[in-house]
Amino acid sequence: MSANKNIRAGIIGGAGYTGGELIRLLIHHPDVSVSFINSRSNAGKHVQSVHQDLIGETDLKFTDKLGKDADVLFLCVGHGEARKFLEENKIDDKTKIIDLSQDFRLTDKSKIGNRKFVYGLPELNKEKIKKAKNIANPGCFATAIQLGLLPLAKAGLLGNIYTTGITGSTGAGQSLGATTHFSWRANNIQAYKTLTHQHLNEIGESLKQLQPNKNVDLNFIPWRGDFTRGIFVSSQINCDWKIEKLVALYEKFYSDHPFTFLSQDAIFLKQVVNTNKCVIQLEKVGTKLVIHSATDNLLKGASGQAVQNMNLMFGIDECAGLNLKANYF
């Protein structure tokens, strides 16, 4: 398959942050050719005129048309817009869909017409993803938090959880707002959506999937950070297990998942920025367990995970197109 680039991909909403990251990944993917990139506001423009770091890498232009020759369609549109798009456009039943919005992530919202969406967290639903035709890509905070907690849910250890997490400005999307301007973000942090973040429901469903017989109470305070990309999360629970047993639990749980790693050393954002990795660290003080997890919100938290899901859906190497270098220095 690699020699012929047999997977034809289309992108809806290619001018934003997640669309741009998808383009960067897919034009260099060994098994993919990009058939079209839709953007109503940029139709006719060269992609490199909007995503200027792609100069010399692609001659593709944006279009306002919906191409008919896609094996997989990525929806990189705003929340609420993906469902509207599928209601207004007839997509061939043979075309697989990966939606990066939150429109289809919850069980009671996972259907539209004859399409049923699978929640696309590979570390939770890999076998379902392999068989799926439609994927609801997880949220960025949801991914980082869940990867820190899934092994504990599998062991039935979760009850009250207290979580804080900080994210870069790209997590808010490309549209300008009062809190996305450089003059506001620089040398500044702020808590927002305290205990009410929109990703709480999808996290709750995933934890319930692994720990169905015990209630989980997740208390989450997100923070806006003064950097552009990356998420760092710290979750705290009460746990009587010794640290050695917890390390073994995590290493076993993630042994078949190529992008999630447990570190014995203190972790930091630069380990994961510009990669599809999640790096996790455990700290135990008495009966208190703290789980740190770090991801890139635009890659493992969005477009990288979408490509990972595509790889699984088409039965190719899960890591294809995702062997990326961290922005370490």
Secondary structure, DSSP 8 states (H G I E B T S, - for coil): -TTTT-EEEEEESTTSHHHHHHHHHHTT-TTEEEEEEE-GGGTTSBHHHHSGGGTTT---BEESS--S--SEEEE---TTHHHHHHHHS---TTSEEEE-SSTT-SGGG-EETTEE-EE--HHHHHHHHHH-SEEE---HHHHHHHHHHHHHHHTT--SEEEEEEEE-GGGG-SS--TTTSHHHHTT--EE-STTT-TTHHHHHHHHHHH-TTS--EEEEEEEE-SSSS-EEEEEEEE--S-HHHHHHHHHHHTTT-TTEEEESS---GGGTTTSS-EEEEEEEETTEEEEEEEE-TTTTTTHHHHHHHHHHHTTS-TTTT--------
